[in-house]
Amino acid sequence: MNAIELSLFASRINAICGQMGMALQQTAISPNIRDRLDYSCAIFDVNGQLCAQAAHIPVHLGSMAYAMHDIVHHHEWYEGDTIILNDPFMGGTHLPDVTLISPVYVDGELHAFIANRAHHSDIGADTPGSMPISQNINEEGLVISPTVIGKDNKLINYILDEIVSGFRNPGLSKADFMAQFSVNQIGSHAIRSLISSSTDVSFKQSLDELNDYARRLAQATFQSLPEGKFSFKDVMDDDGLGNENITIQCLITINNGDITCDFSGTSNQVKGNINCPMSVTAAAVYYCFRCLLPHYLHDCAGSFDFIQLRIPDNNLLNASYPAAVAAGNVETSTRVVDVVLGALAKAIPEKIPAASHGSMNNIAMGSDKWSYYETIGGGMGASKNNNGCDSIQTHMTNTLNTPVEIMETHYPMRIKKYAVRRNSGGKGANHGGDGIIRHYQFLEDASVTLLTERRYHSPWGLNCGENGKAGANRLNDKLLPAKTTIHVKPKDELIVETPGGGGFGSPNN
């Protein structure tokens, strides 16, 4: 296969992932999937190695890339099957992220796996939004171990009905799961069509050549990095249950293109829900190194062959069952990015930006009648060549905001203000991006859970750049903790001010 043929093949399988994502957006019902685009789609080979992905959610995709090998080899597959799972200790991230996986057979032979993962605002937790201040995994909602939900390319309705039976709006949840199931059928059909149309080179051979190409590009990039040991340490604000200033430390060793990320200096797993399964930590690390690779590199398993992780058991970043993990996927993953980039800044200081806002600024809310969840962006860190972007999602998520019109139409609230948080970015030769102000007014009684970070520790600047401003959460002008559950009444007002990004370079230059 020549370079042009390989490029065309890569574009075609990437396009299948994009097609799946578009279909999921258009057929799902909930604003979380339809409007915020909190979903991801990918293709894997018969061994569970990543082949292709769309430009969806990094924490979804990296964790699937890490975990799919074990999922594939611990399940007996049949043509026409689809399995469903969300168990963080069996290949998931946190319970709201539900994954559907389908094998792709052609003429009785297994050729690939199709997967999509979407965030559901209700997964059966006691608190609306299913992002509680939890102490163990069983408080976070329904745990779904790998379960066959489709047989002979048909959805098994009674199993799906059992899954959604305890949710606040089972009809809405079922519709979203049906959309996910249908999307896998679309992807499987597209893969079969691609295989049938390929006459000169087999699908497997094309995947092998694509992986080899990615491996060569990654090796060349990583071999260009300076050799040595580079360490960085940062902290999480808290775990919501009394533990504060929780350490994350990474020692990166670069040796002739081989990279080891050792997190042995990181705190043990904690009581609260900021623990990470290993797959989430891997996603954050992979993301950082993917940012160093050429933009034209095709994302597949070969890109990550030179990266090794060392994390002790029962660690914050390699939590053991039944640790609570709801916020590990969203908050701790962002801090892992900060720590890895902080270490890399010591190796390649001209290429690494200052810290971005460092939180997905999660807000989950609802009552016994409705459930909603969203993340809020913030300021991007500045770099040597550019100011940081204002009011944007960064690093481990790239979801959209829910439009104000959609929120006010579907939920009993008003958005009184949605604006850039001016002057919250750190000053520097290049200044950090500004955060966001999101001002809610509630029209009915509701329960609200906030899972936020960088409220007590500001995003750091680089090269004498100033830190960005820390975020703040307020209810009726009263300051709230970074992580809390509150009960609101009609006319109560909640204001979330998200952090700004760090500056780069001395502001006096």
SVG drawing of the C-alpha trace seen along z (x, -y; Angstrom):
<svg xmlns="http://www.w3.org/2000/svg" viewBox="-41 -46 60 64">
<polyline fill="none" stroke="black" stroke-width="0.4" points="0.0,0.0 1.5,-3.3 1.3,-6.6 -1.8,-7.9 -3.7,-4.6 -2.8,-4.6 -4.0,-8.2 -7.3,-7.4 -7.8,-4.4 -7.2,-6.4 -9.6,-9.1 -12.3,-6.5 -12.2,-4.9 -12.0,-8.2 -15.0,-9.3 -16.9,-6.3 -16.3,-7.5 -17.5,-11.0 -20.6,-9.5 -21.4,-7.6 -21.0,-10.7 -23.3,-12.7 -25.9,-10.0 -25.8,-9.8 -26.2,-13.6 -29.2,-13.6 -31.0,-10.6 -30.4,-11.1 -33.0,-12.9 -31.2,-14.4 -29.5,-17.8 -26.5,-16.2 -25.8,-14.2 -27.7,-16.2 -26.6,-19.7 -23.5,-19.3 -22.1,-16.6 -20.9,-14.5 -20.1,-11.4 -17.3,-9.6 -17.0,-7.0 -14.1,-4.8 -13.1,-1.7 -10.8,1.1 -9.1,4.1 -9.8,7.7 -7.3,7.4 -8.9,4.3 -6.2,1.9 -7.4,-1.5 -7.7,-2.0 -9.6,-5.2 -11.5,-7.8 -13.4,-11.1 -12.4,-14.3 -14.7,-13.7 -13.9,-13.6 -10.3,-12.9 -11.0,-11.3 -13.5,-8.9 -11.3,-8.0 -8.0,-7.5 -9.6,-5.4 -11.2,-3.2 -7.9,-2.9 -6.4,-1.7 -9.1,0.7 -10.5,2.3 -7.8,5.0 -9.0,6.5 -12.7,6.1 -12.3,7.8 -10.4,10.8 -12.6,11.3 -15.8,11.7 -17.1,14.4 -18.2,12.7 -20.8,13.7 -21.9,12.1 -24.7,9.6 -23.9,9.0 -23.7,5.7 -22.6,5.4 -23.2,2.5 -21.0,1.5 -20.1,-1.4 -18.1,0.3 -15.0,-1.8 -13.1,1.2 -14.0,3.2 -13.1,0.7 -15.4,-2.3 -14.5,-5.7 -17.4,-6.8 -20.9,-5.5 -22.7,-8.2 -20.4,-7.3 -22.0,-4.2 -20.3,-2.3 -21.8,0.0 -19.5,2.3 -20.3,4.4 -18.1,6.9 -18.0,6.5 -18.0,9.8 -17.7,10.4 -18.4,13.8 -18.2,15.3 -14.8,13.7 -14.2,11.1 -12.6,8.0 -13.1,5.2 -15.1,3.7 -17.2,0.6 -17.7,-1.4 -19.5,-4.5 -19.6,-6.1 -22.1,-8.7 -22.7,-10.6 -26.1,-10.1 -27.3,-12.7 -29.2,-10.0 -27.6,-6.7 -29.7,-5.9 -27.9,-7.8 -29.9,-9.2 -28.9,-12.7 -30.1,-14.2 -27.4,-14.4 -25.8,-11.2 -22.6,-13.0 -22.9,-12.7 -20.5,-13.5 -19.9,-9.8 -17.8,-7.5 -18.0,-4.4 -18.9,-3.3 -22.3,-1.9 -23.5,-5.3 -22.9,-6.7 -25.7,-4.8 -26.2,-1.6 -23.0,0.3 -23.3,2.2 -20.7,4.9 -20.3,6.1 -23.8,7.3 -25.2,8.5 -27.9,6.0 -28.1,6.9 -28.4,10.2 -28.6,10.9 -28.3,7.1 -31.5,6.6 -31.9,4.8 -32.9,7.0 -35.7,4.7 -36.3,6.4 -32.6,6.0 -32.7,2.3 -36.0,1.9 -34.4,3.4 -31.4,1.0 -33.6,-2.1 -36.3,-1.0 -34.8,-2.9 -34.0,-6.1 -36.0,-9.4 -37.1,-9.5 -36.8,-5.9 -38.4,-6.8 -35.8,-9.5 -32.9,-7.3 -34.1,-4.4 -34.3,-6.6 -30.7,-7.6 -29.6,-4.0 -31.5,-3.1 -29.7,-5.8 -26.3,-4.4 -27.3,-0.9 -28.4,-2.2 -25.2,-4.1 -23.2,-0.9 -25.3,0.7 -24.4,-2.2 -20.7,-1.9 -20.7,1.9 -22.5,1.5 -19.9,-1.1 -17.0,1.1 -18.4,4.1 -18.9,1.9 -15.3,0.7 -14.0,4.3 -16.1,5.5 -14.9,2.7 -11.2,3.4 -9.9,5.9 -6.1,5.3 -5.2,5.1 -7.0,6.7 -8.5,4.6 -6.2,6.2 -3.1,5.4 -4.3,1.8 -4.7,1.5 -1.2,3.0 0.4,0.6 -1.4,-2.4 -0.2,-1.3 3.3,-0.9 3.2,-4.4 1.9,-5.9 4.5,-4.0 7.4,-5.4 6.1,-9.0 5.7,-8.6 9.1,-7.1 10.8,-9.9 9.0,-12.5 9.8,-11.0 13.4,-10.4 13.8,-14.1 12.9,-14.9 15.8,-15.7 16.7,-12.6 16.5,-12.8 14.2,-12.8 11.6,-15.5 9.3,-15.9 6.4,-18.0 3.9,-18.1 0.5,-19.7 -2.5,-19.2 -6.2,-18.7 -8.2,-21.2 -10.1,-18.5 -12.2,-15.3 -15.4,-16.9 -15.2,-14.8 -12.5,-16.6 -9.3,-15.6 -7.5,-18.6 -4.3,-19.4 -4.2,-15.9 -0.9,-15.4 -0.4,-14.3 3.2,-13.9 4.7,-12.6 8.3,-11.7 8.8,-11.4 11.9,-9.5 12.8,-9.9 15.4,-7.5 16.0,-7.3 12.3,-7.8 11.0,-5.5 8.9,-7.3 7.9,-6.3 5.5,-8.2 5.9,-7.3 3.2,-8.5 4.5,-6.8 4.7,-10.1 0.9,-10.5 -1.4,-10.2 -3.2,-7.0 -6.9,-6.7 -9.1,-8.9 -12.6,-8.6 -14.2,-11.1 -15.0,-10.6 -11.9,-12.1 -10.2,-8.7 -9.3,-7.5 -9.4,-4.1 -6.2,-3.4 -7.9,-3.8 -8.7,-7.5 -5.2,-8.2 -3.9,-6.6 -6.2,-8.8 -4.8,-11.9 -1.2,-10.9 -1.9,-9.8 -3.5,-13.1 -0.5,-15.1 1.9,-13.1 -0.5,-13.1 -0.3,-16.9 3.4,-16.6 2.9,-14.5 2.3,-15.8 -1.2,-17.0 -1.5,-14.7 -0.7,-11.6 -3.6,-9.1 -4.7,-8.2 -4.2,-4.5 -2.6,-2.1 0.9,-2.5 1.0,-6.1 1.2,-5.0 3.6,-2.0 6.5,-4.0 4.6,-5.2 4.6,-3.2 2.8,-4.0 3.9,-3.2 1.2,-3.6 0.9,-1.7 -2.3,0.2 -4.8,-1.6 -3.4,-4.9 -5.5,-8.0 -4.7,-7.4 -5.1,-3.6 -8.0,-3.2 -9.3,0.2 -12.9,1.3 -15.1,0.0 -13.5,-3.5 -15.7,-6.4 -14.7,-7.7 -17.4,-10.1 -15.2,-13.2 -12.0,-11.3 -13.0,-11.2 -13.7,-14.9 -11.6,-16.7 -8.6,-14.5 -8.0,-13.8 -7.5,-17.5 -5.0,-17.7 -3.0,-14.8 -2.8,-16.8 -1.4,-19.8 1.1,-17.6 2.4,-15.8 2.6,-19.1 4.3,-20.7 7.0,-18.0 7.3,-18.3 7.8,-22.1 11.1,-21.3 12.2,-19.3 10.8,-21.4 9.9,-24.7 9.2,-26.5 6.5,-24.0 4.4,-23.7 1.6,-26.2 0.8,-27.4 -2.0,-25.7 -5.5,-26.1 -8.5,-26.5 -8.0,-22.9 -11.6,-21.9 -14.6,-20.8 -16.7,-22.9 -19.4,-20.2 -22.9,-21.1 -25.6,-18.4 -29.1,-19.3 -32.7,-18.2 -35.5,-16.7 -37.5,-13.5 -39.0,-14.7 -36.0,-15.8 -32.2,-15.5 -29.6,-17.6 -25.8,-17.8 -23.4,-20.2 -19.7,-21.2 -18.6,-24.8 -15.4,-26.0 -12.8,-28.4 -9.6,-30.1 -6.9,-28.4 -3.3,-28.8 -1.0,-31.0 2.0,-29.7 5.2,-31.2 3.5,-32.3 -0.1,-32.9 -2.5,-34.3 -4.8,-31.7 -8.3,-31.5 -11.1,-32.9 -14.1,-30.9 -13.4,-27.5 -13.3,-23.8 -9.7,-22.6 -7.7,-19.4 -9.8,-16.4 -13.1,-17.6 -14.3,-19.5 -18.1,-19.4 -20.2,-22.4 -22.3,-24.4 -26.0,-23.8 -27.7,-26.8 -29.6,-29.0 -32.8,-28.6 -32.6,-24.8 -32.0,-25.0 -34.9,-27.4 -37.2,-25.4 -36.6,-22.0 -35.8,-22.8 -37.3,-25.0 -34.6,-27.7 -33.4,-30.9 -29.9,-31.9 -29.5,-35.4 -26.0,-35.9 -23.6,-34.0 -20.5,-36.0 -16.7,-36.1 -15.1,-36.5 -13.0,-39.5 -9.4,-39.8 -9.4,-36.3 -6.6,-35.1 -3.0,-35.4 -0.9,-38.4 2.2,-37.7 4.0,-38.5 1.1,-36.4 -1.9,-36.5 -4.0,-33.5 -7.6,-33.2 -10.5,-34.5 -13.0,-32.2 -16.8,-32.2 -19.6,-33.5 -22.7,-31.3 -25.6,-32.7 -28.6,-30.4 -31.9,-31.3 -34.1,-28.4 -37.9,-28.4 -38.6,-25.2 -37.1,-23.3 -34.1,-21.3 -31.0,-19.5 -27.7,-20.8 -24.3,-19.1 -21.1,-21.0 -17.8,-19.2 -15.2,-21.8 -11.5,-22.4 -9.0,-25.3 -11.1,-27.1 -8.2,-27.1 -5.2,-26.7 -4.8,-28.9 -3.8,-27.7 -0.1,-28.2 1.8,-30.5 5.0,-29.7 8.3,-31.5 7.4,-34.3 3.8,-34.5 1.3,-35.1 -1.3,-32.6 -4.8,-32.7 -7.5,-33.6 -9.0,-30.7 -12.7,-30.0 -15.6,-30.6 -19.1,-29.2 -21.8,-31.3 -25.4,-30.7 -27.2,-34.0 -23.8,-35.7 -22.6,-33.1 -19.4,-31.4 -19.7,-27.6 -17.1,-24.8 -15.5,-23.5 -17.5,-20.3 -20.9,-20.3 -24.5,-19.3 -27.1,-22.0 -30.9,-22.3 -32.3,-25.4 -35.7,-27.0 -37.5,-29.2 -35.7,-32.5 -32.4,-31.1 -29.5,-32.2 -26.3,-30.2 -23.2,-31.9 -20.3,-29.8 -17.2,-31.7 -14.6,-29.5 -10.8,-29.9 -8.7,-31.8 -5.7,-30.3 -2.1,-31.0 0.1,-33.6 3.3,-32.9 6.4,-35.1 7.0,-38.1 4.3,-40.7 6.9,-43.4 8.6,-42.2"/>
</svg>
